[in-house]
């Protein structure tokens, strides 16, 4: 099929991303799983351009994947484009991957959140006493939730076990931004197998940290070391010992960077919300309205929606979410007798 032509054949999955970087991450991961690595372009001059590719799945067959993105992030741009493509391509599943903000009490930077339910967190009524949420929640298929909970990320290209050097830098960064490393959700990944009693003592010997009460504090040398490292690290990580969290994702019409939002959301009906974005609820809404059997939203944590927000983890989060998305789709959409997919 030549570029610019229209594909009338239904596809198995329609993937949407909000940002160009997320779009490119999907293209790279999809190409790596396909026999022919070139994506075919369709409707290049139209309102809803998209690309397609066939990727191999667990049972040795292939699934057809369509990929599209709006020109702006947010539900107002995503909904009409996604609806139009859904009506044309009639996918079995609507999917989305990309980046999000994650609750620092639940997930670490670089972790991947798979949405077990989605909702619009700013849907409700604003009163003089505060905001009263009136959320309409969409739940992912129960079989898919179970498969997501049992999925392992350890074989993915972007996953890598921690090294001593990375663990030391992680501890220095947590102390720099005022976190208590011992209680951090990623502490066991960066300090595994009883290393918490050993590695910090090595750092103390190096003059990077000192005892402060029961915990640790940076020395001038330690502060200088981590500040210089963060300043020089413009590309972000290539591999991380990231974790996968299956949890609620809230969507809103604005980007959050005040940190206080997490506390507010926990008291608005969804106590276990782990991530925020601007389009996840739109994907599930369109799937429901267009009678698409399944939806799947996978997001990588690039920041914590606080004043430390930057783009250092953006590339990694986009790639990790794309790798998890494709690995899950190849498992969930298998036509083998043992597969959980329900047509």
GUFIMAR-49977 format. One record per residue (C-alpha): residue number from 1; z, x, y. Coordinates in pm, 1 decimal, padded with zeros to 6 digits. Each point is the difference from the previous one (the first is absolute). Example, Ala and Ser with C-alpha at 12.3 -4.5 7.8 and 13.67 -1.06 7.14 Angstrom:
BEGIN
<n->1 c3->00780.0 c1->01230.0 c2->-00450.0>
<n->2 c3->-00066.0 c1->00137.0 c2->00344.0>
***
This chain:
BEGIN
<n->1 c3->00000.0 c1->00000.0 c2->00000.0>
<n->2 c3->-00102.1 c1->00144.6 c2->00334.4>
<n->3 c3->00248.1 c1->00039.1 c2->00287.0>
<n->4 c3->00008.3 c1->-00300.6 c2->00229.0>
<n->5 c3->-00085.4 c1->-00255.2 c2->-00270.1>
<n->6 c3->00222.2 c1->-00290.9 c2->-00100.8>
<n->7 c3->00185.2 c1->-00013.4 c2->-00329.6>
<n->8 c3->00011.2 c1->-00354.6 c2->-00142.3>
<n->9 c3->00163.8 c1->00091.4 c2->-00331.0>
<n->10 c3->00373.8 c1->-00079.5 c2->-00011.3>
<n->11 c3->00231.1 c1->00301.5 c2->00000.8>
<n->12 c3->00322.8 c1->00051.4 c2->-00188.3>
<n->13 c3->00201.9 c1->00130.6 c2->00294.7>
<n->14 c3->-00037.1 c1->-00018.4 c2->00375.2>
<n->15 c3->00206.9 c1->00270.5 c2->00171.1>
<n->16 c3->00071.2 c1->-00013.3 c2->00371.4>
<n->17 c3->00153.0 c1->00270.4 c2->00216.4>
<n->18 c3->00112.4 c1->-00018.3 c2->00361.8>
<n->19 c3->-00075.7 c1->00353.6 c2->00116.7>
<n->20 c3->-00285.8 c1->00245.6 c2->-00036.6>
<n->21 c3->00227.2 c1->00260.3 c2->-00164.2>
<n->22 c3->00105.1 c1->-00255.0 c2->-00261.1>
<n->23 c3->-00362.6 c1->-00096.5 c2->-00057.9>
<n->24 c3->-00097.1 c1->00362.2 c2->-00064.0>
<n->25 c3->00290.5 c1->00048.8 c2->-00239.6>
<n->26 c3->-00122.6 c1->-00295.5 c2->-00208.9>
<n->27 c3->-00353.5 c1->00138.9 c2->-00001.3>
<n->28 c3->00116.6 c1->00338.8 c2->-00128.2>
<n->29 c3->00226.9 c1->-00139.7 c2->-00270.8>
<n->30 c3->-00260.0 c1->-00254.4 c2->-00110.5>
<n->31 c3->-00272.0 c1->00264.7 c2->-00019.9>
<n->32 c3->00220.9 c1->00214.4 c2->-00223.3>
<n->33 c3->00031.1 c1->-00288.6 c2->-00247.4>
<n->34 c3->-00369.1 c1->-00094.1 c2->-00005.3>
<n->35 c3->-00290.5 c1->00132.3 c2->-00207.6>
<n->36 c3->-00219.6 c1->00009.2 c2->00310.7>
<n->37 c3->00213.8 c1->00109.5 c2->00292.4>
<n->38 c3->-00213.7 c1->-00158.2 c2->00274.2>
<n->39 c3->00112.9 c1->-00327.5 c2->00152.0>
<n->40 c3->-00282.4 c1->-00244.9 c2->00073.2>
<n->41 c3->-00006.2 c1->-00139.4 c2->00352.1>
<n->42 c3->-00076.8 c1->-00364.6 c2->00072.3>
<n->43 c3->-00065.5 c1->-00202.3 c2->00316.5>
<n->44 c3->00028.9 c1->00306.1 c2->00221.0>
<n->45 c3->-00122.7 c1->-00188.5 c2->00306.6>
<n->46 c3->00194.9 c1->-00319.3 c2->-00061.9>
<n->47 c3->00344.5 c1->-00134.2 c2->00084.6>
<n->48 c3->00146.2 c1->00085.7 c2->-00340.0>
<n->49 c3->-00134.7 c1->00335.2 c2->-00123.5>
<n->50 c3->00146.0 c1->00118.2 c2->-00329.1>
<n->51 c3->-00051.9 c1->00254.4 c2->-00277.1>
<n->52 c3->00006.8 c1->-00030.6 c2->-00378.9>
<n->53 c3->00056.4 c1->00226.3 c2->-00298.0>
<n->54 c3->00069.0 c1->-00042.1 c2->-00372.3>
<n->55 c3->00305.9 c1->00184.1 c2->-00132.1>
<n->56 c3->00114.5 c1->00063.8 c2->-00356.2>
<n->57 c3->00312.1 c1->-00179.5 c2->-00123.7>
<n->58 c3->00242.9 c1->00036.9 c2->-00289.4>
<n->59 c3->-00211.5 c1->-00161.3 c2->-00273.0>
<n->60 c3->-00307.7 c1->00213.5 c2->00074.8>
<n->61 c3->-00191.1 c1->-00269.7 c2->00188.3>
<n->62 c3->-00048.7 c1->-00019.1 c2->00375.0>
<n->63 c3->00104.4 c1->-00228.6 c2->00282.2>
<n->64 c3->-00195.4 c1->-00059.0 c2->00318.2>
<n->65 c3->00186.2 c1->00077.8 c2->00321.4>
<n->66 c3->-00098.5 c1->-00104.0 c2->00351.0>
<n->67 c3->00155.7 c1->00170.4 c2->00301.9>
<n->68 c3->00009.5 c1->-00116.7 c2->00361.0>
<n->69 c3->00198.5 c1->00045.2 c2->00318.2>
<n->70 c3->00017.4 c1->-00179.2 c2->00336.7>
<n->71 c3->-00054.0 c1->00188.9 c2->00324.0>
<n->72 c3->00358.8 c1->-00066.4 c2->00108.0>
<n->73 c3->00326.1 c1->-00024.4 c2->-00190.2>
<n->74 c3->00189.7 c1->-00328.5 c2->-00015.9>
<n->75 c3->-00042.6 c1->-00345.9 c2->-00148.6>
<n->76 c3->-00233.2 c1->-00130.9 c2->00272.2>
<n->77 c3->-00263.9 c1->00256.9 c2->-00097.6>
<n->78 c3->00071.2 c1->00009.8 c2->-00372.5>
<n->79 c3->00013.0 c1->-00373.1 c2->-00082.4>
<n->80 c3->-00354.9 c1->-00107.6 c2->00103.1>
<n->81 c3->-00162.2 c1->00306.5 c2->-00154.1>
<n->82 c3->00194.5 c1->-00034.4 c2->-00324.7>
<n->83 c3->-00070.7 c1->-00372.4 c2->-00022.0>
<n->84 c3->-00373.6 c1->00047.6 c2->00050.8>
<n->85 c3->-00023.8 c1->00275.2 c2->-00262.2>
<n->86 c3->00213.6 c1->-00194.6 c2->-00245.0>
<n->87 c3->-00232.2 c1->-00298.6 c2->00022.6>
<n->88 c3->-00302.2 c1->00225.2 c2->-00051.4>
<n->89 c3->00124.5 c1->00235.7 c2->-00270.9>
<n->90 c3->00242.2 c1->-00230.2 c2->-00184.2>
<n->91 c3->00234.9 c1->00275.6 c2->-00122.8>
<n->92 c3->00258.5 c1->-00041.4 c2->-00274.2>
<n->93 c3->00252.3 c1->00185.9 c2->00213.6>
<n->94 c3->00057.4 c1->00071.5 c2->00369.0>
<n->95 c3->00166.3 c1->00335.0 c2->00059.2>
<n->96 c3->00118.5 c1->00214.4 c2->00287.0>
<n->97 c3->00131.9 c1->00353.1 c2->00030.2>
<n->98 c3->00089.5 c1->00226.4 c2->00288.4>
<n->99 c3->00305.8 c1->00096.1 c2->00201.5>
<n->100 c3->00314.8 c1->-00180.9 c2->00104.6>
<n->101 c3->00345.3 c1->00046.4 c2->00144.6>
<n->102 c3->00279.6 c1->00019.4 c2->-00255.7>
<n->103 c3->00369.7 c1->-00081.8 c2->00014.6>
<n->104 c3->00177.1 c1->00341.8 c2->00008.6>
<n->105 c3->00287.2 c1->-00139.6 c2->-00209.1>
<n->106 c3->-00240.4 c1->-00085.1 c2->-00281.7>
<n->107 c3->-00304.5 c1->00230.5 c2->00004.8>
<n->108 c3->-00085.4 c1->00352.2 c2->00112.6>
<n->109 c3->-00303.7 c1->00122.6 c2->00190.5>
<n->110 c3->-00294.0 c1->00020.7 c2->-00239.2>
<n->111 c3->00138.0 c1->-00262.2 c2->-00239.4>
<n->112 c3->-00227.3 c1->-00287.7 c2->-00104.1>
<n->113 c3->00099.7 c1->-00365.8 c2->00027.2>
<n->114 c3->-00166.7 c1->-00261.7 c2->-00220.9>
<n->115 c3->00051.7 c1->-00347.7 c2->00144.6>
<n->116 c3->00163.5 c1->-00245.5 c2->-00237.2>
<n->117 c3->-00011.6 c1->-00254.3 c2->00281.9>
<n->118 c3->-00135.6 c1->-00004.1 c2->00353.8>
<n->119 c3->00076.1 c1->-00204.0 c2->00309.4>
<n->120 c3->-00040.7 c1->-00000.8 c2->00379.3>
<n->121 c3->00331.5 c1->00126.0 c2->00137.9>
<n->122 c3->-00072.3 c1->-00121.8 c2->00355.1>
<n->123 c3->-00083.3 c1->-00355.3 c2->-00110.3>
<n->124 c3->00264.9 c1->-00236.6 c2->00134.1>
<n->125 c3->00165.2 c1->-00112.9 c2->00321.8>
<n->126 c3->00136.6 c1->00207.8 c2->00288.6>
<n->127 c3->00309.5 c1->-00158.6 c2->00156.8>
<n->128 c3->00259.8 c1->00106.1 c2->00255.1>
<n->129 c3->00227.4 c1->00080.3 c2->-00295.1>
<n->130 c3->-00261.0 c1->00222.7 c2->-00163.1>
<n->131 c3->-00292.2 c1->-00021.5 c2->-00240.4>
<n->132 c3->00007.6 c1->-00256.0 c2->-00282.1>
<n->133 c3->-00232.0 c1->00097.7 c2->-00282.6>
<n->134 c3->-00215.2 c1->-00263.5 c2->-00168.9>
<n->135 c3->-00171.5 c1->00209.8 c2->-00264.0>
<n->136 c3->-00267.8 c1->-00111.0 c2->-00244.8>
<n->137 c3->00019.4 c1->00238.5 c2->-00292.4>
<n->138 c3->-00274.7 c1->00089.3 c2->-00248.7>
<n->139 c3->00106.4 c1->00144.8 c2->-00335.0>
<n->140 c3->-00209.7 c1->00235.8 c2->-00212.3>
<n->141 c3->-00076.1 c1->-00113.6 c2->-00353.8>
<n->142 c3->00306.5 c1->00049.7 c2->-00223.0>
<n->143 c3->-00195.7 c1->00196.9 c2->-00262.4>
<n->144 c3->-00134.0 c1->00231.3 c2->00269.8>
<n->145 c3->00349.5 c1->00051.3 c2->00143.7>
<n->146 c3->00123.4 c1->00112.6 c2->-00341.3>
<n->147 c3->-00294.0 c1->00239.0 c2->-00042.5>
<n->148 c3->00066.7 c1->00142.4 c2->00347.5>
<n->149 c3->00367.5 c1->00051.0 c2->-00082.3>
<n->150 c3->-00090.7 c1->00187.7 c2->-00318.6>
<n->151 c3->-00275.7 c1->00211.2 c2->00158.2>
<n->152 c3->00051.1 c1->00376.8 c2->00012.8>
<n->153 c3->-00139.7 c1->00212.5 c2->00281.3>
<n->154 c3->00060.5 c1->00335.6 c2->-00170.5>
<n->155 c3->-00359.9 c1->00045.6 c2->-00120.0>
<n->156 c3->-00156.3 c1->-00064.2 c2->00340.0>
<n->157 c3->-00160.5 c1->00287.7 c2->00189.1>
<n->158 c3->00218.2 c1->-00038.3 c2->00308.5>
<n->159 c3->00324.9 c1->00008.8 c2->-00197.6>
<n->160 c3->00170.6 c1->00336.5 c2->-00037.9>
<n->161 c3->00347.2 c1->00102.6 c2->-00116.8>
<n->162 c3->00220.9 c1->00151.7 c2->00266.8>
<n->163 c3->00030.5 c1->00374.8 c2->00053.5>
<n->164 c3->00305.0 c1->00183.1 c2->00128.4>
<n->165 c3->-00176.9 c1->00079.3 c2->00327.8>
<n->166 c3->-00091.0 c1->-00367.3 c2->00054.8>
<n->167 c3->00354.8 c1->-00110.5 c2->-00081.1>
<n->168 c3->00142.9 c1->00236.0 c2->00259.4>
<n->169 c3->-00239.8 c1->-00120.0 c2->00267.8>
<n->170 c3->00076.8 c1->-00361.2 c2->-00086.6>
<n->171 c3->00373.0 c1->00059.2 c2->00040.8>
<n->172 c3->-00049.8 c1->00179.1 c2->00331.8>
<n->173 c3->-00214.5 c1->-00284.9 c2->00131.5>
<n->174 c3->00255.0 c1->-00264.4 c2->-00099.5>
<n->175 c3->00274.8 c1->00188.4 c2->00181.1>
<n->176 c3->-00223.7 c1->00044.8 c2->00304.2>
<n->177 c3->-00065.6 c1->-00372.9 c2->00042.1>
<n->178 c3->00361.3 c1->-00094.5 c2->-00068.0>
<n->179 c3->-00027.0 c1->-00142.9 c2->-00352.9>
<n->180 c3->00266.8 c1->00048.8 c2->-00264.5>
<n->181 c3->-00202.1 c1->00172.2 c2->-00277.0>
<n->182 c3->00247.0 c1->-00083.7 c2->-00275.5>
<n->183 c3->-00058.2 c1->-00375.1 c2->00044.2>
<n->184 c3->-00374.7 c1->00019.3 c2->00059.9>
<n->185 c3->-00221.1 c1->-00200.0 c2->-00243.7>
<n->186 c3->-00204.9 c1->00313.7 c2->-00075.0>
<n->187 c3->00289.8 c1->00241.2 c2->-00050.8>
<n->188 c3->-00016.2 c1->-00005.4 c2->-00381.1>
<n->189 c3->-00370.6 c1->00082.8 c2->00011.3>
<n->190 c3->00041.9 c1->00301.4 c2->00225.1>
<n->191 c3->00322.1 c1->00118.5 c2->-00163.6>
<n->192 c3->-00031.9 c1->-00088.2 c2->-00370.8>
<n->193 c3->00213.5 c1->00092.5 c2->-00299.9>
<n->194 c3->00322.2 c1->00114.0 c2->00167.2>
<n->195 c3->-00175.0 c1->00220.5 c2->00257.0>
<n->196 c3->00189.0 c1->-00172.2 c2->00284.1>
<n->197 c3->00294.5 c1->00232.8 c2->-00059.9>
<n->198 c3->-00213.6 c1->00313.8 c2->-00020.4>
<n->199 c3->-00297.6 c1->-00003.1 c2->00237.6>
<n->200 c3->00197.0 c1->-00083.4 c2->00319.3>
<n->201 c3->00225.5 c1->00297.4 c2->-00073.6>
<n->202 c3->-00310.9 c1->00220.4 c2->-00008.6>
<n->203 c3->-00097.4 c1->-00142.5 c2->00339.2>
<n->204 c3->00347.0 c1->00075.0 c2->00131.8>
<n->205 c3->-00037.4 c1->00360.2 c2->-00116.4>
<n->206 c3->-00334.0 c1->00016.1 c2->00184.3>
<n->207 c3->00175.7 c1->-00110.7 c2->00317.9>
<n->208 c3->-00190.1 c1->-00330.8 c2->00025.7>
<n->209 c3->00292.1 c1->-00242.4 c2->-00037.2>
<n->210 c3->00379.3 c1->00002.6 c2->00021.7>
<n->211 c3->00273.0 c1->-00227.2 c2->-00124.8>
<n->212 c3->00095.3 c1->-00280.6 c2->00238.9>
<n->213 c3->00286.7 c1->-00207.1 c2->-00136.0>
<n->214 c3->-00107.6 c1->-00119.2 c2->-00343.6>
<n->215 c3->-00369.0 c1->00042.5 c2->00076.0>
<n->216 c3->-00245.1 c1->00247.7 c2->00149.4>
<n->217 c3->-00124.9 c1->00082.0 c2->00349.7>
<n->218 c3->-00285.2 c1->00211.6 c2->00133.3>
<n->219 c3->00058.1 c1->00347.7 c2->00136.3>
<n->220 c3->-00207.1 c1->00122.3 c2->00294.5>
<n->221 c3->-00218.9 c1->00184.1 c2->-00250.6>
<n->222 c3->-00040.1 c1->-00311.6 c2->-00212.0>
<n->223 c3->-00090.2 c1->-00214.3 c2->00301.3>
<n->224 c3->-00255.5 c1->00254.0 c2->00119.1>
<n->225 c3->-00147.9 c1->00024.7 c2->-00349.6>
<n->226 c3->-00055.2 c1->-00372.6 c2->-00050.9>
<n->227 c3->-00114.0 c1->-00071.6 c2->00357.0>
<n->228 c3->-00263.8 c1->00272.5 c2->-00026.2>
<n->229 c3->-00110.3 c1->-00125.6 c2->-00342.1>
<n->230 c3->-00036.6 c1->-00358.6 c2->00123.8>
<n->231 c3->-00191.3 c1->00114.2 c2->00306.3>
<n->232 c3->-00246.4 c1->00199.8 c2->-00211.6>
<n->233 c3->-00040.9 c1->-00269.2 c2->-00267.5>
<n->234 c3->-00279.0 c1->-00203.7 c2->00157.2>
<n->235 c3->-00173.0 c1->-00078.2 c2->-00331.4>
<n->236 c3->00294.8 c1->-00140.6 c2->-00190.9>
<n->237 c3->00066.9 c1->00033.7 c2->-00374.2>
<n->238 c3->-00262.9 c1->00013.4 c2->-00274.8>
<n->239 c3->00231.3 c1->-00088.4 c2->-00289.4>
<n->240 c3->00348.4 c1->-00151.2 c2->-00010.4>
<n->241 c3->00255.3 c1->-00120.9 c2->-00255.2>
<n->242 c3->-00052.1 c1->-00348.4 c2->00139.6>
<n->243 c3->00146.2 c1->-00316.0 c2->-00150.1>
<n->244 c3->-00141.5 c1->-00349.3 c2->-00041.1>
<n->245 c3->00197.5 c1->-00299.5 c2->00122.5>
<n->246 c3->-00095.6 c1->-00355.4 c2->-00096.5>
<n->247 c3->00145.2 c1->-00211.1 c2->00278.3>
<n->248 c3->-00074.8 c1->-00253.5 c2->00276.7>
<n->249 c3->-00231.5 c1->00100.5 c2->00284.1>
<n->250 c3->00020.6 c1->-00166.2 c2->00339.4>
<n->251 c3->-00302.6 c1->-00029.5 c2->00229.2>
<n->252 c3->00003.0 c1->-00042.8 c2->00375.3>
<n->253 c3->-00234.0 c1->-00007.3 c2->00295.7>
<n->254 c3->00151.6 c1->00312.0 c2->00160.0>
<n->255 c3->00087.9 c1->00355.0 c2->-00104.6>
<n->256 c3->00375.2 c1->00061.7 c2->-00023.0>
<n->257 c3->00169.5 c1->00322.7 c2->00113.8>
<n->258 c3->00352.6 c1->-00107.4 c2->00095.0>
<n->259 c3->00183.7 c1->00052.0 c2->-00333.0>
<n->260 c3->00224.4 c1->-00301.5 c2->00076.8>
<n->261 c3->-00263.7 c1->-00233.0 c2->-00149.2>
<n->262 c3->00115.0 c1->00087.8 c2->-00355.3>
<n->263 c3->00348.0 c1->-00137.8 c2->00064.1>
<n->264 c3->-00144.2 c1->-00311.1 c2->00162.7>
<n->265 c3->-00237.6 c1->-00066.2 c2->-00290.7>
<n->266 c3->00275.0 c1->00028.1 c2->-00259.4>
<n->267 c3->00171.1 c1->-00295.7 c2->00168.6>
<n->268 c3->-00314.1 c1->-00214.3 c2->00026.6>
<n->269 c3->-00041.3 c1->-00112.3 c2->-00359.7>
<n->270 c3->-00153.2 c1->00299.3 c2->-00183.3>
<n->271 c3->00287.7 c1->00242.4 c2->-00047.1>
<n->272 c3->-00197.8 c1->00241.7 c2->-00221.1>
<n->273 c3->-00304.7 c1->00050.9 c2->00225.6>
<n->274 c3->-00106.5 c1->00363.7 c2->-00041.2>
<n->275 c3->-00312.5 c1->00037.4 c2->00214.0>
<n->276 c3->-00175.7 c1->-00134.6 c2->00308.4>
<n->277 c3->-00370.5 c1->-00018.3 c2->00080.8>
<n->278 c3->-00236.7 c1->-00230.2 c2->00187.6>
<n->279 c3->-00236.3 c1->-00140.4 c2->-00267.7>
<n->280 c3->00162.9 c1->-00038.1 c2->-00344.3>
<n->281 c3->00086.8 c1->-00366.7 c2->00049.6>
<n->282 c3->-00357.8 c1->-00065.7 c2->00112.0>
<n->283 c3->-00136.8 c1->00132.3 c2->-00330.4>
<n->284 c3->00224.8 c1->-00231.6 c2->-00203.5>
<n->285 c3->-00072.4 c1->-00294.6 c2->00230.5>
<n->286 c3->-00377.0 c1->00036.0 c2->-00037.4>
<n->287 c3->00037.7 c1->00037.2 c2->-00377.8>
<n->288 c3->00196.9 c1->-00324.4 c2->-00008.8>
<n->289 c3->-00237.3 c1->-00189.5 c2->00227.8>
<n->290 c3->-00312.9 c1->00119.1 c2->-00182.4>
<n->291 c3->00151.2 c1->-00053.0 c2->-00347.4>
<n->292 c3->-00023.4 c1->00364.7 c2->-00099.0>
<n->293 c3->00210.4 c1->00051.5 c2->-00316.7>
<n->294 c3->00173.5 c1->00318.9 c2->00110.4>
<n->295 c3->00093.2 c1->00216.4 c2->00296.9>
<n->296 c3->00144.8 c1->00351.7 c2->00007.0>
<n->297 c3->00141.2 c1->00186.1 c2->00301.7>
<n->298 c3->00095.2 c1->00368.8 c2->-00030.1>
<n->299 c3->00125.6 c1->00190.1 c2->00305.1>
<n->300 c3->00109.4 c1->00361.6 c2->00055.9>
<n->301 c3->00296.4 c1->00065.6 c2->00229.1>
<n->302 c3->-00109.0 c1->00209.6 c2->00298.7>
<n->303 c3->00303.4 c1->-00062.2 c2->00224.6>
<n->304 c3->00325.2 c1->-00193.3 c2->00024.8>
<n->305 c3->-00080.5 c1->-00206.6 c2->00310.8>
<n->306 c3->00237.9 c1->00206.6 c2->00211.3>
<n->307 c3->-00014.6 c1->00255.3 c2->00280.9>
<n->308 c3->-00090.8 c1->00274.6 c2->-00249.7>
<n->309 c3->-00331.9 c1->-00177.3 c2->-00063.2>
<n->310 c3->-00300.6 c1->00235.5 c2->-00019.9>
<n->311 c3->-00318.2 c1->00044.4 c2->-00205.2>
<n->312 c3->00104.9 c1->00295.7 c2->-00215.2>
<n->313 c3->00014.9 c1->-00208.3 c2->-00320.9>
<n->314 c3->-00290.1 c1->-00229.8 c2->00085.9>
<n->315 c3->-00270.7 c1->00175.8 c2->-00202.7>
<n->316 c3->00221.4 c1->00041.5 c2->-00304.5>
<n->317 c3->00121.7 c1->-00362.0 c2->00013.6>
<n->318 c3->-00356.2 c1->-00130.6 c2->00019.0>
<n->319 c3->-00113.9 c1->00212.1 c2->-00295.0>
<n->320 c3->00307.1 c1->-00072.1 c2->-00214.4>
<n->321 c3->-00035.9 c1->-00374.4 c2->00052.4>
<n->322 c3->-00369.1 c1->00016.0 c2->-00096.4>
<n->323 c3->00077.0 c1->00196.7 c2->-00317.2>
<n->324 c3->00269.4 c1->-00247.4 c2->-00101.4>
<n->325 c3->-00225.1 c1->-00296.7 c2->00080.2>
<n->326 c3->-00289.7 c1->00120.6 c2->-00213.6>
<n->327 c3->00225.7 c1->00104.4 c2->-00287.4>
<n->328 c3->00161.7 c1->-00344.1 c2->-00001.9>
<n->329 c3->-00329.4 c1->-00185.5 c2->00029.2>
<n->330 c3->-00146.9 c1->00196.7 c2->-00289.3>
<n->331 c3->00296.6 c1->-00109.8 c2->-00207.5>
<n->332 c3->00032.5 c1->-00359.0 c2->00118.2>
<n->333 c3->-00368.7 c1->-00093.5 c2->-00012.5>
<n->334 c3->-00066.2 c1->00141.8 c2->-00344.8>
<n->335 c3->-00163.8 c1->-00251.1 c2->-00232.1>
<n->336 c3->00170.2 c1->00141.1 c2->-00309.5>
<n->337 c3->00205.3 c1->-00246.8 c2->-00209.8>
<n->338 c3->00328.3 c1->00159.1 c2->00109.0>
<n->339 c3->-00075.7 c1->-00008.3 c2->00371.9>
<n->340 c3->00212.8 c1->-00224.9 c2->00223.5>
<n->341 c3->-00292.3 c1->-00130.6 c2->00206.7>
<n->342 c3->-00030.8 c1->-00377.5 c2->00016.8>
<n->343 c3->-00338.5 c1->-00133.8 c2->00103.8>
***
